[in-house]
């Protein structure tokens, strides 16, 4: 039988079969995906084949090819990743200029990871009703920065309802992931889009008594026909899991365009003469914050460790 994974809670996966029924499935202990060092071989959004046993239990036996997926560092094993979701049409990265501050390093790591796994991203600046004049200037600066390199930005507030209708329109007919640090208002946005789904998320959090994070596991909700929200745990940081050192600059979109003009084909954009990226940085055509994020990812890779950025 074939279906789509709509819920992941550790060892049990909720799979929606083609006829609409949801079946709780398990995964055999030796089930692993080739080439992916992940703590969870199956993720929400995966299209899977599962077998029903005579005793009523069900097991996932195969995963169909993914068009994309997004990962984060596994909470307990620094050298492994955790797949948040697969087969996404759009990812909304929820960030805040204040209350709390989302570091640009976090944003840039997320964007690089999404580029690496071919997931389109929209940056949602939330809680805009709370910003003072200085914070609004920072909002304008960051919006101009990310739009200049090709990312769509949206300003939202669940207090004034600003941007909510645009957000809903962008989600129509798509499977969308909501991601971001804890405290940026993901749950409030979900509530503004669909109070019914928000109530379910709230019930889940009560059941699991999470403490720090409102969402403890990943689940996909249909809020209108053929439109889905994937709600994720609060994400603390991203590593450089499957990226080679020389690949990291490929996922900084403005670096990749410029690197064609570098003197050396294997330029790391750190010290080489004739580096088009360094020259653009000198001319003010690359944001210093973006370059610092790039260096921090290089450093992670070279040191062979992961550093959370908050």
C-alpha positions in Angstrom: 0.0 0.0 0.0 1.1 3.6 -0.7 0.7 6.7 1.5 2.2 9.9 2.8 3.7 10.3 6.2 1.7 13.0 8.0 3.0 12.5 11.6 6.3 11.5 13.2 6.6 10.9 16.9 9.8 8.9 17.3 9.2 5.2 16.6 5.6 5.5 15.2 4.7 7.2 11.9 1.1 8.2 11.0 0.7 7.4 7.3 -2.3 8.7 5.3 -3.2 6.1 2.7 -4.6 6.9 -0.7 -8.1 6.2 0.5 -7.7 8.9 3.3 -7.4 6.5 6.3 -4.5 7.1 8.6 -2.4 4.0 9.6 0.1 3.9 12.4 3.3 2.4 11.0 6.6 1.3 12.4 10.0 1.0 10.7 12.1 -2.1 11.0 15.3 -1.6 13.0 17.6 -2.2 10.0 15.8 0.2 7.7 18.2 2.9 6.6 18.5 5.2 3.7 21.6 5.0 1.6 23.9 8.1 1.7 22.0 10.0 4.4 23.4 10.1 8.0 20.2 10.8 9.7 18.6 9.8 13.1 15.3 9.4 11.4 15.2 7.4 8.2 11.5 8.4 7.6 10.2 12.0 7.7 6.9 13.8 7.5 6.1 14.4 3.8 7.7 11.2 2.7 5.7 9.1 0.2 6.1 5.5 1.4 5.1 1.9 0.7 3.8 0.1 3.7 2.7 -3.5 4.5 -0.2 -4.5 6.7 0.4 -7.6 8.7 -2.2 -10.2 9.7 -2.0 -9.1 13.3 -3.0 -5.6 12.3 0.5 -4.0 12.6 1.9 -2.0 9.7 5.5 -1.5 8.6 7.0 1.0 6.2 9.1 -1.0 3.7 10.2 1.6 1.2 10.4 5.4 0.6 9.7 6.8 -2.8 12.3 9.3 -4.2 12.2 12.7 -2.5 12.1 15.9 -4.5 13.7 17.7 -1.5 14.0 17.7 2.2 15.3 20.0 5.0 17.5 18.9 7.9 18.8 20.2 11.2 21.4 19.0 13.7 20.2 16.0 15.7 19.7 17.1 19.3 21.9 14.4 20.8 24.4 13.5 18.1 26.5 16.3 16.6 27.6 14.3 13.6 24.1 13.3 12.6 21.2 15.2 11.1 17.5 15.0 11.7 15.2 15.4 8.7 12.5 17.9 9.5 10.3 17.2 6.5 10.4 16.0 2.9 8.7 16.9 -0.5 8.1 20.5 0.5 6.8 23.2 -1.9 7.7 26.1 0.3 9.4 26.8 3.6 8.5 29.9 5.6 11.4 30.8 7.9 9.9 32.8 10.7 12.3 35.4 12.2 12.0 38.4 14.5 14.1 41.6 14.6 13.5 41.7 18.3 11.5 39.9 21.0 13.7 37.8 20.5 16.4 38.8 18.1 17.0 36.2 15.3 20.7 36.3 14.4 21.6 36.7 10.7 23.9 33.8 11.1 20.9 31.6 11.9 19.0 32.9 8.9 22.0 32.4 6.6 22.7 28.9 7.8 19.0 28.0 7.2 19.1 29.5 3.7 22.3 27.7 2.8 20.8 24.4 4.1 17.6 25.0 2.1 19.6 25.8 -1.1 21.6 22.6 -0.6 18.4 20.5 -0.4 16.4 22.5 -3.1 13.7 23.9 -0.8 12.3 27.3 -1.8 12.3 29.8 1.2 10.2 32.8 2.1 11.6 34.9 5.0 8.7 36.0 7.3 9.6 38.9 9.6 7.0 38.4 12.4 5.9 40.6 15.4 6.2 43.8 13.4 3.7 45.5 15.7 6.3 45.4 18.5 9.2 47.2 16.7 10.5 50.7 17.6 12.0 53.1 15.1 15.5 51.6 15.3 14.1 48.1 14.9 12.0 49.2 12.0 15.1 50.5 10.3 16.8 47.1 10.9 13.7 45.4 9.4 14.0 47.6 6.3 17.7 46.9 6.0 17.4 43.1 6.3 14.4 43.0 4.0 16.4 44.9 1.3 19.4 42.7 1.9 17.6 39.4 1.4 15.4 40.6 -1.4 18.5 41.8 -3.3 19.8 38.3 -3.4 16.5 36.8 -4.5 14.6 35.8 -1.4 11.0 36.9 -1.0 10.3 38.7 2.4 7.0 39.1 4.2 6.2 41.3 7.2 3.5 39.9 9.6 1.8 40.6 12.8 -0.9 38.5 14.4 -1.9 41.5 16.5 -2.7 43.8 13.6 -3.3 40.9 11.1 -0.8 42.5 8.8 0.5 40.1 6.1 -1.7 37.2 7.1 -3.9 37.2 4.0 -0.8 37.3 1.8 0.7 34.4 3.8 -2.5 32.3 3.3 -2.5 33.0 -0.4 1.1 31.9 -0.8 0.2 28.6 0.9 -2.7 27.6 -1.3 -2.3 24.2 -2.9 1.1 23.7 -1.4 2.9 21.8 1.4 4.5 24.4 3.5 7.0 24.1 6.4 7.1 26.6 9.2 10.5 26.8 10.8 12.3 29.2 13.2 13.8 29.6 16.6 11.5 29.2 19.7 9.7 32.4 20.6 9.3 33.9 17.1 5.6 33.3 17.1 5.2 30.3 14.8 2.2 29.0 16.9 0.5 32.4 16.7 0.9 32.5 12.9 -0.5 29.0 12.6 -3.5 30.1 14.8 -4.1 33.1 12.6 -4.1 30.8 9.5 -6.2 28.0 11.1 -7.5 28.1 14.7 -8.5 24.4 14.3 -4.9 23.4 13.6 -3.5 25.6 16.3 -5.9 23.9 18.8 -4.5 20.5 17.7 -0.9 21.7 18.1 -1.8 23.0 21.6 -3.3 19.7 22.6 -0.2 17.9 21.4 2.1 20.1 23.4 0.0 19.5 26.6 0.1 15.8 26.1 3.9 15.8 25.7 4.5 18.4 28.4 7.4 19.9 26.4 8.5 22.8 28.6 10.9 24.6 26.3 9.3 24.0 22.9 5.6 24.1 22.1 6.0 21.5 19.3 7.8 18.3 20.2 7.4 16.3 17.1 6.6 17.0 13.5 3.1 16.8 12.0 1.4 17.8 8.8 -2.0 19.4 8.9 -4.5 20.1 6.0 -6.0 23.5 6.6 -7.9 23.8 3.4 -8.2 21.1 0.7 -4.7 20.3 -0.8 -3.0 22.8 1.3 -0.8 21.6 4.2 1.2 23.1 7.1 4.1 21.2 8.5 4.7 22.3 12.1 8.2 21.7 13.4 10.0 21.7 16.8 11.7 25.0 17.7 15.0 24.8 15.7 18.2 26.0 17.4 20.7 25.8 14.6 21.9 24.2 11.4 25.2 22.5 10.6 26.9 21.7 7.3 26.1 18.0 7.2 26.6 16.8 3.7 28.4 19.8 2.3 32.0 19.7 1.3 34.1 22.8 2.1 34.3 23.8 -1.5 30.5 23.5 -1.9 29.5 25.9 0.9 29.9 29.0 -1.2 27.5 27.4 -3.8 24.7 27.8 -1.4 25.3 31.5 -0.8 23.5 32.5 -4.0 25.3 35.9 -4.5 28.7 34.2 -3.9 28.0 31.5 -6.5 27.3 34.0 -9.3 30.5 36.0 -8.5 32.7 32.9 -8.1 32.7 32.3 -11.9 35.0 35.3 -12.1 37.5 34.1 -9.5 41.1 33.5 -10.8 41.2 30.0 -9.3 38.6 27.4 -9.8 39.0 26.0 -6.3 38.9 29.5 -4.6 37.7 29.4 -1.0 37.0 33.2 -1.0 39.1 33.7 2.1 42.6 34.8 1.0 43.2 34.1 -2.7 44.4 36.8 -5.1 41.9 37.6 -7.8 38.9 36.5 -5.7 35.8 38.1 -7.2 33.9 37.5 -3.9 36.5 39.3 -1.8 36.6 42.1 -4.3 32.8 42.5 -4.2 33.0 42.5 -0.4 35.5 45.3 -0.5 33.2 47.3 -2.8 30.3 46.8 -0.4 28.3 44.6 -2.9 28.2 41.7 -0.4 26.8 42.2 3.1 29.4 41.7 5.8 26.9 39.7 7.8 26.5 37.2 4.9 30.3 36.9 4.6 30.7 36.3 8.3 28.0 33.5 8.2 29.9 31.9 5.3 33.2 32.0 7.3 31.5 30.5 10.3 30.2 27.6 8.2 33.7 27.0 6.7 35.1 27.0 10.2 32.5 24.4 11.3 33.5 22.2 8.5 37.2 22.6 8.9 37.0 21.9 12.7 34.7 19.0 12.1 32.1 20.3 14.5 28.8 22.0 14.8 28.1 25.3 16.4 24.6 26.4 17.1 23.9 30.0 16.1 21.1 31.8 18.0 
